[in-house]
Amino acid sequence: FVMQAIEVLPVLRRGERLWSMGPEHAYSFVLAWPAGGQPDEVAAQAMAQLGMAATVLHSTSWRHVGQEVVLTYIAVVPPESVPPPSWTMAEVGRSELARGDATAPPSGIDIGQVLEHALRHLAWLRQDDPVIAELLGDWSDALADYVPEPFRALGGPPI
């Protein structure tokens, strides 16, 4: 029996800097995923209950954490958003992506690597999805260095 959970990584842009928010005593904001629940709705509802309705909410990855399968969402929130009192805000730093091989996951993945992957995914969506591009029109400088590399682990894109 495998448990399933939803992880939400709230981010915002102030000036040209990106900031992340999360619970002070946890590596990220993780929610129970009730049987039959739609993950998008669970994530959106949790953000709304915190008073931070997401402008963009997008699933970016999944991974095993212990006995759970964790589905990760990045949640872009308005720049004036204020985290709950028990949360912290931190300027987003860069991380090397966690890499496995062509048939196996990485041996370990930390939350900074998950956020790096999510921001690269968001940068790709901003270029590829007209709805996301419109919603994140003023994020071009903040996301400029986040370059998706979907085939790097396999030696480059197919020809």
C-alpha positions in Angstrom: 0.0 0.0 0.0 1.5 3.3 -1.1 0.3 6.6 0.4 -0.1 9.6 -1.8 0.4 13.3 -0.9 0.4 16.6 -2.6 3.2 19.1 -2.1 2.7 22.8 -2.9 5.6 25.1 -3.4 4.3 28.7 -3.2 6.5 31.3 -5.0 6.2 35.0 -5.6 8.2 37.7 -7.4 9.1 40.9 -5.8 11.2 43.1 -8.0 13.4 40.8 -10.0 13.8 38.3 -7.1 11.9 35.1 -6.5 10.8 34.1 -3.0 9.5 30.8 -1.7 7.3 30.2 1.3 6.8 27.2 3.4 6.1 25.9 6.9 8.8 26.8 9.4 9.2 23.3 10.7 8.8 21.2 7.5 10.7 20.8 4.3 7.6 21.9 2.3 3.9 22.3 2.4 2.5 18.7 2.1 -1.2 17.9 2.1 -3.0 14.6 2.4 -4.5 13.5 -0.9 -7.9 12.0 0.0 -9.1 9.0 -2.0 -11.1 10.2 -5.0 -9.9 13.8 -4.5 -8.7 15.7 -7.6 -5.2 16.8 -6.8 -5.6 20.2 -8.6 -8.6 21.0 -6.5 -7.0 19.8 -3.2 -3.9 22.1 -3.9 -6.0 25.1 -5.0 -8.3 24.8 -2.0 -5.4 24.5 0.5 -3.8 27.7 -1.0 -7.2 29.5 -0.8 -7.6 28.5 2.8 -4.2 30.0 3.6 -5.5 33.3 2.0 -3.1 33.0 -1.0 -5.1 32.1 -4.1 -2.6 31.0 -6.8 -2.4 32.9 -10.0 -0.7 29.8 -11.6 -1.0 26.3 -10.1 0.8 23.6 -12.0 1.9 20.1 -11.3 5.7 19.9 -12.0 6.9 16.5 -10.8 6.4 13.5 -8.6 8.7 11.4 -6.4 8.9 8.8 -3.7 9.5 10.1 -0.2 9.7 7.2 2.2 6.5 5.2 1.7 4.6 8.0 -0.1 4.3 9.2 -3.7 4.4 13.0 -3.6 2.9 15.0 -6.4 4.5 18.5 -6.5 2.7 21.7 -7.6 4.3 25.1 -8.0 1.9 27.8 -6.9 2.6 31.4 -8.2 1.0 33.8 -5.7 0.6 37.6 -6.0 3.6 39.6 -4.8 1.7 41.1 -1.9 1.0 37.7 -0.5 1.8 37.2 3.2 2.5 33.7 4.5 0.8 32.4 7.6 2.5 33.2 10.9 4.1 29.8 11.3 5.7 30.0 7.8 8.9 31.5 6.5 9.9 33.3 3.3 13.3 32.8 1.7 14.8 34.2 -1.4 15.1 31.4 -4.0 18.6 30.2 -4.6 19.8 27.9 -7.4 20.4 24.2 -7.1 21.8 21.5 -9.2 19.1 19.1 -10.4 19.0 15.7 -8.8 19.9 13.2 -11.5 19.5 9.5 -11.7 20.1 7.5 -14.9 18.0 6.6 -17.9 16.1 3.9 -15.9 16.4 4.8 -12.2 15.6 7.9 -10.1 18.3 9.9 -8.2 19.4 8.3 -4.9 18.2 11.4 -3.1 16.3 14.6 -3.9 16.2 17.6 -1.6 13.5 20.3 -1.6 15.9 22.9 -3.3 16.3 20.5 -6.2 12.5 20.1 -6.4 12.0 23.9 -6.5 14.8 24.2 -9.1 13.0 21.7 -11.3 9.6 23.4 -10.8 11.0 26.8 -11.8 12.6 25.4 -14.9 9.2 23.8 -15.7 7.5 27.2 -15.1 10.1 28.9 -17.4 9.3 26.3 -20.1 5.6 26.8 -19.7 6.0 30.6 -19.9 7.6 30.1 -23.3 5.3 27.4 -24.6 1.8 28.0 -23.0 0.1 31.2 -24.1 -2.1 31.3 -20.9 0.9 31.0 -18.6 2.9 33.5 -20.8 0.1 36.1 -20.3 -0.2 35.4 -16.5 3.6 35.6 -16.0 4.4 38.3 -18.5 6.4 40.3 -16.0 8.4 37.3 -14.9 10.7 37.2 -17.9 13.8 38.5 -16.1 13.2 36.5 -13.0 12.9 33.2 -15.0 15.6 34.0 -17.6 18.3 31.8 -16.1 15.9 28.8 -15.6 16.5 26.8 -18.7 14.7 23.5 -19.1 17.0 20.6 -20.1 14.7 17.7 -20.7 17.2 15.5 -22.5 20.5 16.4 -20.7 20.5 13.3 -18.6 20.2 11.1 -21.7 23.0 12.8 -23.6 21.1 15.5 -25.6 17.9 15.8 -27.6 17.1 13.2 -30.2 18.0 14.1 -33.8 
